Amino acid sequence: MSAAIETEGLTRGFAHGLAVDGVTFSLEPGQVLALLGPNGAGKTTTVRLLDGVLQPHGGWSRVLGLDPAVEGDAVRRRTGVLTENAGLDDRLTSRENLLYVARLRGYARTDARRRVDDLLERFGMGERADDLTQGFSTGQRKRVALARALLHDPEVLFLDEPTSGLDPAGTRDVIDLIDGLAAEGRTIVMATHFLGEAGRLADRMAVLHRGRLRAYGSPEDLAAR
């Protein structure tokens, strides 16, 4: 079986130094990877490299057999992303936020409306479909953003700090949603600094510190160490 995601010596620097420093790992299709580490460990930079938003300065990666550095558009057609701040347009309703992206992705108007409404219902936001997102709680914004990430039924999901800013109840809700997505067989890469949620969801953990991969393996393997 070919790896869904693999990296070899992946490296990226900025003015202050290396944000990702020689990272190597492999993830099988349908597995959940938790990128663990404190702020500044290199988690978000790794996600951006894998999705082709940033170019590496060394090493390489493959996502679904594609090179994000040169095939970024093709990678993004088959992947979905949830950013830490959700990135919604507060001038639009939940439905309008999703319809806009659905139309950009080539959905016909009727198909887009059906897909959007189905996803909003699935994520418990159907009753807020026509409300402006400006007044939403952090948890509600995360739900709408997750629905948006799934519009095109991606094979791989990149989730950057999906529970940041949430209270315990909101955290449990979002973790349950991610657990359901994993159960569908999607490959998921989740950047987080919360060990508890990583241990519940992940098949593999990659512990990053100052850009370097300090440990990689199953939660059981890492606990045994």
C-alpha positions in Angstrom: 0.0 0.0 0.0 1.4 3.4 -1.0 1.7 6.0 1.8 -1.0 8.7 1.8 1.6 11.2 3.1 5.4 10.9 3.4 8.2 13.3 4.0 12.0 12.9 3.8 14.2 15.6 5.3 11.5 18.2 5.0 13.0 21.6 5.8 11.8 25.2 5.8 13.5 28.3 7.2 12.5 31.9 7.9 14.4 35.0 8.9 14.6 33.8 12.5 15.9 30.3 11.6 14.6 26.9 10.7 10.9 26.3 11.4 11.0 22.7 10.1 14.3 21.0 10.3 14.8 17.7 8.5 11.4 16.1 9.3 10.8 12.5 8.0 7.7 10.4 8.5 5.2 8.3 6.6 1.4 8.0 7.1 -0.8 5.2 5.6 -4.2 5.9 4.0 -7.0 6.2 6.6 -4.6 7.0 9.5 -4.8 10.0 11.8 -1.5 11.8 12.6 -1.2 14.2 15.5 1.6 16.8 15.1 2.4 17.6 18.7 4.4 20.4 20.2 4.3 23.8 21.8 3.7 27.1 19.9 6.6 27.6 17.5 7.4 23.9 17.2 6.8 23.8 13.5 3.4 22.2 13.3 1.6 24.9 11.2 4.6 25.2 8.9 4.6 21.5 8.3 0.9 21.5 7.4 1.5 24.4 5.0 4.3 22.6 3.3 2.2 19.5 2.9 -0.7 21.5 1.4 1.7 23.3 -1.0 1.1 26.7 0.5 4.8 27.0 1.4 7.8 25.8 -0.6 10.4 23.7 1.2 14.1 24.8 1.4 15.2 21.2 1.7 13.9 17.6 1.5 10.6 16.6 0.0 7.1 15.5 0.7 4.4 13.6 -1.1 0.6 13.8 -0.5 -1.4 11.1 -2.3 1.6 10.6 -4.5 1.7 14.3 -5.5 4.6 16.7 -4.9 3.0 19.8 -3.1 6.0 21.9 -4.1 5.1 21.6 -7.8 1.6 20.2 -7.8 0.0 22.4 -5.2 -3.2 22.9 -7.0 -3.7 19.2 -7.6 -3.0 18.5 -3.9 -5.5 21.1 -2.7 -8.2 19.6 -5.0 -7.9 16.4 -3.0 -7.4 17.8 0.5 -9.3 20.0 2.9 -8.0 22.5 5.5 -9.3 23.8 8.7 -7.1 26.8 9.8 -6.8 27.8 13.5 -8.9 30.9 13.1 -11.5 29.3 10.8 -11.2 32.1 8.3 -14.9 32.8 7.7 -16.2 36.0 6.1 -18.3 37.6 8.9 -20.3 39.6 6.4 -21.8 36.4 5.1 -24.1 33.8 6.6 -23.1 30.2 7.2 -24.7 29.1 4.0 -23.2 32.0 2.0 -19.7 31.2 3.3 -20.0 27.6 2.1 -21.9 28.4 -1.2 -19.1 30.8 -2.2 -16.5 28.1 -1.8 -18.7 25.4 -3.4 -19.1 27.6 -6.5 -15.4 28.2 -6.7 -14.9 24.5 -6.7 -17.1 24.1 -9.7 -20.4 22.9 -8.2 -23.5 23.8 -10.1 -25.9 26.1 -8.2 -28.5 23.5 -7.3 -25.8 20.9 -6.4 -23.9 23.4 -4.3 -27.0 24.3 -2.3 -27.8 20.7 -1.6 -24.3 19.9 -0.6 -24.0 22.9 1.7 -27.3 22.3 3.4 -26.5 18.6 4.0 -23.1 19.5 5.6 -24.6 22.3 7.8 -27.2 19.8 9.1 -24.5 17.2 9.7 -22.4 19.6 11.8 -25.4 20.8 13.8 -25.5 24.2 12.1 -28.7 23.8 10.0 -30.7 26.1 12.2 -28.0 28.8 11.8 -27.6 28.5 8.1 -29.0 32.0 7.4 -27.3 33.8 10.4 -24.3 35.9 9.9 -21.2 34.2 11.2 -20.0 37.4 12.9 -22.0 36.5 16.1 -21.0 32.9 16.3 -19.1 31.3 19.1 -15.7 29.8 18.5 -17.2 26.3 18.5 -19.9 27.3 16.0 -17.2 28.9 13.7 -15.2 25.7 13.9 -18.2 23.6 12.8 -18.9 25.8 9.8 -15.2 25.8 8.8 -15.2 22.0 9.1 -18.2 21.8 6.9 -16.5 24.0 4.4 -13.3 21.9 4.4 -15.5 18.8 3.5 -17.4 20.4 0.6 -15.4 18.6 -2.1 -15.2 15.3 -0.2 -11.4 15.4 0.3 -9.3 12.3 0.8 -7.0 14.1 3.3 -7.9 16.6 6.0 -5.4 19.1 7.5 -6.6 20.4 10.9 -4.6 23.2 12.5 -5.3 23.5 16.2 -8.9 22.5 15.8 -9.8 22.9 19.4 -8.0 26.1 20.2 -10.1 28.7 21.9 -12.8 26.2 22.9 -14.2 25.5 26.3 -14.3 21.9 27.5 -17.8 21.2 26.1 -16.8 22.7 22.7 -13.6 20.7 22.7 -15.5 17.5 23.2 -17.9 18.3 20.4 -15.2 19.1 17.9 -13.2 16.0 18.9 -16.3 13.9 18.4 -16.8 15.4 14.9 -13.2 14.6 14.0 -13.5 11.1 15.4 -16.5 10.6 13.1 -14.5 11.8 10.1 -11.7 9.5 10.9 -14.1 6.6 11.2 -15.1 7.2 7.5 -11.5 6.3 6.6 -10.2 9.8 5.8 -6.5 10.5 6.3 -6.2 13.3 8.8 -3.2 15.4 10.0 -4.0 17.3 13.1 -1.7 19.9 14.6 -2.2 20.3 18.3 -0.5 21.0 21.6 -3.1 19.0 23.6 -1.8 15.5 24.4 -5.2 14.2 25.5 -7.0 14.8 22.3 -4.1 13.5 20.3 -4.0 10.3 22.3 -7.7 9.7 21.7 -7.7 10.3 18.0 -4.3 9.5 16.6 -2.9 6.3 15.1 0.5 8.0 14.9 2.1 10.9 16.8 4.9 13.2 15.6 6.4 15.2 18.5 8.1 18.4 17.2 10.3 20.7 19.1 12.0 23.7 17.5 11.3 22.3 14.1 12.9 18.9 14.7 11.1 15.5 14.9 11.8 14.3 18.4 9.6 11.2 18.4 7.3 9.4 16.0 5.1 6.3 16.4 1.9 5.0 17.8 0.5 6.5 21.1 1.3 3.2 22.7 4.9 3.2 21.4 5.5 6.8 22.7 3.9 6.1 26.0 6.2 3.0 26.5 9.2 5.2 25.9 
